[in-house]
Amino acid sequence: MIAVMQQYVYYTTDAWATYTKGISIEGGLDVLYTNDFILISDNIGNIYRSIDNGANFVKIYSNNEGIGEIALRFNQKVVGNDIYFLAAKKNGPSLYKASIAEIIAATETNKLVATKVGGTIPDYSPQGVFCVALAVHPTDFNKIFVFGVDGYYTTDGGVTWAKKLDAYNSTSGREIYVHPDYHYAEFIDDTTVLVGHDGGVGLINTNTQPFRHNDITGNLIIGQIYNCAIYNSDMNNENFLLGMQDNDGFSKSPTTKSGNWVAVLLVMELPLG
């Protein structure tokens, strides 16, 4: 087992009874296990590879996009014989792929030269290095979903991209979203993408127009609660109003939707002039 921490990679062969501190990294962002190797990315766009189950790592890829706010995330499955990864930056993400053979052959000296896939997305925002996820269809490699604060979809291998999930600027966004901070995405069938975000877990149907985000977290309200109000005369603590970070708020009352939690739309007032 390995544990990727902020600055180091730790390795154990006895369920953490003992462990070894391995390589130093510039902030671990993502990990990918395959049958052939383990890959780790850091927050300046480097990739490290292990072919001995995590005992040793070699830096096989260096970011050539320029050092800055960059989040390098892997597609969570091998697609065909390729590994896809996303170099997400504020001024547009770049999608790459590399074959299993190319990754195994890469060394510290002769680093991996990945193939760029499609074009960039000009209005993409990863919110620093925080909101980044990638899903490549397991059999139709032209279908790719890229997530930042918003969600973008392509059916032609990234030649053209369409914004399908708009967290803040669409009238329907707050009805669809639990939270726009996406961290995980994976195709689980031909048209369905499983996503994980700060608000829980959801399913996105790519076969509908517009795309629908169906929350499957149940009646759990998940988010960063910044403020909470309880109705003054409520002696049974049944009436709540929660103010959330990023995703508006939630209310709960016995007289509303059978006492279930209800999303509350945040209305922002902008100064005049």
N, C-alpha and C positions, 0 to 999 in steps of 0.2 A: 504494500500500500504506500502511496505517496500523499503528502499534504503540501499544497502550494500556498504559501503564506505571502505576506506583502513583500518580503525581501529575500526569502530563502525557500528552498524545496527540501522537505524532510522525507526520509525513506525508512521503512521498517519491514522486517521479514518475520516478526514474531508478535504481531498485533499490538505494537507500541510498548511492549515490555522494555525494549531498547529501540533506539532509533539513531539515525545519522543525519546531521545537517549537511545538505548537499550544496548545489550551486547557488550563487547569489544572483538574483534577478531584480529588474527595475519594476517591481510591482506586478505580481502574477494576475493575469486577467482571465485566461481560459485554458482548459485542459481537454485533450482529445485522446481517448484510448482506441487503438485498433488492434487487430491480431498481429500486426507487424512492428508497431512502435507506439510510444507515447509522445504527444506533442504538447508543449506549453508555450503560451504567448505572454509577452509582457506589455506594459503600457507605453512603450516607445516603439513598438512594432517589430520586435525580434521574435523568432521562433527557435525553441530548443527541442532537440529530439533525443529520446532514449530508446535503445534497442535491447536493453537488458532489464526490462520491467521497472525502470525508475532508479536503478542503482547509480547510473551515470548519464549525464546529459551533455550534448554538444550543441552550440549555437550554429544552426544551419541556414538561417535567413535573417537578413538585416533590412529593416525598413528603408526603402529608397524614396519615400514620399516626403521626407523632411521631418525633423523632430518637432513635435508639438503635441497638441491634444489628439491622441490617436488611440483607438481601441481596436485591437486585432482579435477577432472572434472566428471560431471554426464552425462550419456546418457539422452537426453532431453525428453524422454518419458518412461512411465512404460512399460516394456516388459513382457507380461504375468502377473505375480504378483510380478515381481522383479524390483528392481532398480539396474542398473549397474553403476559402477564408476571406473575411471582409476586413479591410483596413478602413475604418470609419473615422472620418474627420469632419469638422464643421463645414468646410468648404466643398464637401462632396466625398462620398465613399468610393473606394475602388475595390472591385471584386476580383479575386484571383483563384486559380486552381493549379494543382501540381499532382503528378501521378505518384502512386505508391513507390514505383521504382525510382523516380527522381528524388523523392524524399529520403529513401534508404541510401542512395548513392551520394547524397550531399555530405560535405564535410565542413569543418571549421575553415579550411582554406578555400575549398571549392564549394561555395555556398549555393543554396537552392536558387534557381532562377524560375520564378513562377510565371504562369501565363495569365495576362489580364483578360477578364471576361466582361464584355460589354462596355458601356460608358458609365460616367459618373452621374450622380443625382444631384443637381445643383442646389436644391433647397433643403437638402438633408441636414438634420441636426441630431447628433448623438448625445447632446447635453453633456459636453465634456467627454468623458469616457464611460458614461453611466448607462445610457439607454441604447444598447446594441444587441441585435439578434439576427440570425440568418437561417433560412430554411430553403433547401434545394430539393425539388421533387426527386424521389428515388429512381424513377425510370425515365421521366421526361425532363431532361436536364435544362430545357429552355424555360421551365417554370421555376421562378425563384422569388422568394419573399424576403425583403430586407426591412428590418425594423430599426427605427431610431425613436424619436418622440412620435413620429408618424410612421405609417406603414406603406411600402412601395412594392409593386408587383410587376413582374415581366413575364411574358410568354414567348419571347424571342431571344432568350439568353442574355438579356441585359442591353440589347441594342436600343430598346425604348422602355421607359419606366412610367408607370401610372400610379399616382397617389391614391390609395384605396382606403386608408384609415387616417382621418384627420382629427387629431386630438383636441385642437383648440379653436380652429377657424370654421368648422362646419356646424350647421344648426342641429345636425343629428349626432354629432360627436359625443356629447355627454350622455345621450341615451344609450349609445353603443358601448362606451368604454367604462370599465371599472377604474383603470389606471393606465396612463400611456407609457409608463416606464418599463419597457420590455427588456427581458434578460435571457429568454429561452424561446426557441421556435423549432418545430419539427413537423414535417408532413407525416400524418399517421394513416392516411389513405389518399386516393387520387385527388380529392378535392378539399380535404380537411387539414388545417394546420393547428396543432396544439401549441399554445403560447403560455408562457409564465411571465408574470409582471408583478409589480409591487402590490397590486390589488388581489392577486390570487392566480387562478388558472382559467383559461378560456379556450374555446374552439372557434376558428374562423373558417367559414364556408366560402371557398373561392369560386363556387359555381352559382352564386347569386349576385344580383346587381341591385343595390350596392352590396358589398361584402358585409356579412353579419358577424358580429362578435358575440358569441353566446357564453355567458359566464357559467361555469360548472363548479364554482366554489361552494354552492349551496347557500344557506342563509347566513354564512359567515361574512362579516364586514371586516375587510383587511385593509389597513392603510396606516399612515403615520398620523396619529391623532394629535392635533396641536391645541385644541380647546374642546371643552365639553360643558354643556349647560343642561341642568335638570330643572324641570318646571317647579316653581317654588312651592305650590300647594300639593304637589304629588308626594303623598306619604308612602306610596308603595314603590317608588323609583321605577315607574313604567314609562315615563316620557323623557326622551333624551334628544339632544341635538348635538351632533359632533362636527367640529370643523377640522378638515383634513388637509394635509400637505399635498398640493398638486391636484387632487381629484375632488374638489368641491366639498360636499358634506353629506351626512346621513342623519335621518331622523327616525325615531321609533315611538309609536304611540298605540295604545290599545284600540283607538278608534280609526286607525289608518291601516288599510290592507291587512286586517286581522292581526295587527301587532307586529308585523314584519318590518324589517329595516327598509327604508325608502331613500333613494338617491335625491339629494337636494341640489338644485342648480345654483351655481354661484353667479350672481349678476354683478359685474364690475362697473363702477361709475368712474368715467374718465374726466379729468379736469377740463374746464372750458378754456378756449383760447389756444 
